[in-house]
Amino acid sequence: MRRILTLAGIQGAVKSTWAQRYVRLHPQQNVIWLNSDTIRVHLFGKGVYQSNDPAFIRQAVQTSVAHFKWLYQQCLLLPQVDVILVDAINLRIDQRRDYYRWAKAADPANVVIGVQFANDWRRAAEQVQQRPPSVGMHVPAEVIRNSARRFQPFQLGYDCDAIEQIVPW
């Protein structure tokens, strides 16, 4: 049985920090950590986080999402993987539903755990402002607040098999 941990939360909710800690605390498991920020940087370079061009940022995000989905589907085919960490914002239930369906199609025994992070946009905005530019985008507080409004919680049996709540602050 393989576990797929689908992380969901607004920007600055410390999803990547949690994922990094998970990998460090579970060295005995064969974990693949799919991180949308890392994929974006590999595709477009670190300059993607310093850009003020909305069209460029939109293109970078859309392209990295397509690559992220393809990589996820490839990871599902690897027999030696114990855990797949799906580290992206994953705000909308319809996006997470696709990941859930692909996991079940690859192997019905796969267990998808929705890891839902606290939705406190003010704390998340503070967290984002403390990031060094090399780590990630300095997303404006208004964007984080709008993300918090759009966030849709996990639904058992629809986009996950179990839910774990994370309150990092």
N, C-alpha and C positions, 0 to 999 in steps of 0.2 A: 504494500500500500504506500502510495506517495502522498505527501501533504503539499498542498499549494496554499501559501499564505498570501492572500490578496490584501495589500495595505491600502487603506482609503482614508483620506483626510486632506484638509486644506493645506496650502503652502505654509511652511513653518511649523507644522504639527509634529515635527521630529520623526517622520516616517523613516527617513534614511538613517538617522542616528540609531533608531530602534533596530533597523535591519542590520546595520553594522555590528551592533551589540549581539544580536541573535547569532550571527555567523561566528563571532568570537566565542560565545558561550556554548556552541554546539560543534566543536571540532570533529567529533566522531561521526557526524552526519555529512553526507555529500550534498552540499547546498549550492544551488545556482541562484545568484542574486541579480535579477533583472532590474536595473535602475534607469528610469527614463532620463534623468539628468546626465548620467554617464553616456548613454547612447547619443543624446543630443550633442554633447561635447565632441564625441568621436566623429560624428557626422559633420559638424560645423565649426569645430574649434572652440577654444575658450572665449573667443570674441563674441560668441552668441550671447553671453551674459552681460557684456558691456554695450550691446547695441541699443540704440534708441529708435530704431526703425521698426514700427509696428508690423509692416508687411514682411520684413525679414524674420522677425520673431514668430509671426503666425506661420510662415513657411517652414521654419525650423521645427516648430512644435508639430505641425501636421506630418512632416516627413519622418520625424522621430517616432511618432505614434505608429505609423505604418511599419517601420522597422521593428519597433517594440513588439507588435502583434506577431510578426513573422518569427522573431526570435523566440517568443513564448511558445508558439506552436512547435518549433524545432526542439525546444527543451522537453516538451511533453513526449517526444519520441525517444529520448535517451533513457535506456533501461536502468542505468546505475545511479540515477539521481533520486535522493531521498526527499528533498525539500526544494520547492521553487518559491522564491520570494518575489512577488510581483509588486515592485516599489514604484508607484506612480500616484498621481492625485486620485484617480478613480472616483470622481464625484458622482457620476451618473450610474444608476442601476443598470441601464441598458448596455453600457460599456462593460460593466462587470459581468453581466449575463453572458456575453460572448466568451469571456475567459472561462466561466463556469461550464458552458456547453462544450467548449473545446477540451477541457480537462476530462469531462465525463465521456466524451466520444473517444478520446485516446485510451482511457481505461476507466470503466465504471467504478472501480475500487478507489480511484483517486479521491482524496478528501480535501475539499476546498474550505479553508477557514478564512472568514472575513475578519480582518484585523482593523477595527474602526477606531480612529484616533479622535481625541477631544476636538470639539468644533469651536473653541474659544478664539475668535478671530483677532481680538486685541492682543492676547498673549502670543499668538502665532506671528502677528505683525512685528512685535518686539523681537521675537526670535529671528525673523528674516533680516531685520535691520542690523543684527549683531553678526551676521555672516560676513566673512571676508569675501571680496569680489570673486576670488578664485574658486569658491565653494559653490556658489549658486547665484541665481538671479535675485536682485533686490526688488522684489515684487511690491508695488505700492499697497498700502493698507487698504485702500478702497477696493482693489482687485481681490484681496484676501477676504474682505467682508462680503463681497459679491459671491465669491466661491463658497463661503459658509452658508449663504442663503440658498445656493443651488444644490448643496450637498444632499444626497438621498441615502438614508441608512440601508444597511444590508437587510435582505429578506431571506430567511431560512428556506431552503429548497428552491429558491429562484436564482440567487447568485452566490450562494454558499451553503455548506452543510453545517457549519457552526459559526458562532460570532464571538470574538474576543474584544472587549472594550479596553482601550489604552488611554489613560489620563496621565500624561508625562509631567505635568507641572505640579 
